[in-house]
């Protein structure tokens, strides 16, 4: 019975993570009040990102180029590879300014209950990367929760026969937390204090 | 140094009310993972609402037609007019299913500190509406905070010489609260228990 256009906008906004019906209503009216330049930019930003962003063929990060800005940066150390679940975890690590090596973005964590098995993650891409003799260390930076720990164990076991140092970020992070929401100091500390991974 | 397209999207999302940099990052990656159909729909919903929504010439509500769906509904009572600050307050009232009359959306509240004076509100539209002899009662439903109370007093004083019942929604709502975030039961009760406005 309300205006269809506004209801439709509220309905779409309410599907975003962390946005309930009341926040969606607030955002919708904010957008109606905002300058047209802003709403056009927001709308274009969504479409542009969606259209042009691909998965980096080298590390699994999101990128607007075939190989992402980290993989194509010659200044990044090639002897260390940091494994994360999602691109947003990579962003969280980058913000600490404590890590200067390369990444491997798995695209999730093992979760048999939800049907997420090894073949759904970028394990093949990881194995391809570690086959490079320049790689000396693999840092496992999956989330410190059940799925992340299982995934770290799984990868550590796969890498055990290889001549690699396999480490896990320090559990300065509280268990059960989400890596992307950790503060930068804690996260930086966790990288700095990483220890040998005991299988 | 991060991918420009993603940074741009996060930057735009972080400007929305209630969305900080971390929520914006989460929403951005959610959008990158979402089906293209959804991102296209969201983007279109923003542009469509922004392009086609106008202010109802009769009551000040947002509408995709020159006269809004409430003003053009012949079943709505014409003897009572409920005055709110913003269209989202109107939506909150509608959700209570306790009110069947018409509305007047002021477009804000008096706030001399922020430079919002009577001429910035739709007081003229209100006076035009109450000039209709069919109107018997004006319910003042501005927010129960300083600006809303001042606005209610101002309007009550303007309407005092006229042959009208002027009421204020009951203060079942806690003072300092935002009307749009009140739960529907409390808000419905507040309309039901409205009392004569003492200037």
Interface residues (C-beta under 8 A of the other chain):
Chain A: X1 X2 X3 X4 X5 X6 X8 X9 X11 X12 X13 X15 X16 X17 X18 X19 X22 X23 X25 X26 X27 X28 X29 X30 X31 X32 X36 X38 X39 X40 X41 X42 X43 X44 X45 X46 X47 X48 X49 X50 X52 X53 X62 X63 X64 X68 X69 X86 X87 X88 X91 X94 X180 X181
Chain B: X1 X2 X3 X4 X5 X6 X8 X9 X11 X12 X13 X15 X16 X17 X18 X19 X22 X23 X25 X26 X27 X28 X29 X30 X31 X32 X36 X38 X39 X40 X41 X42 X43 X44 X45 X46 X47 X48 X49 X50 X52 X53 X62 X63 X64 X68 X69 X86 X87 X88 X91 X94 X180 X181
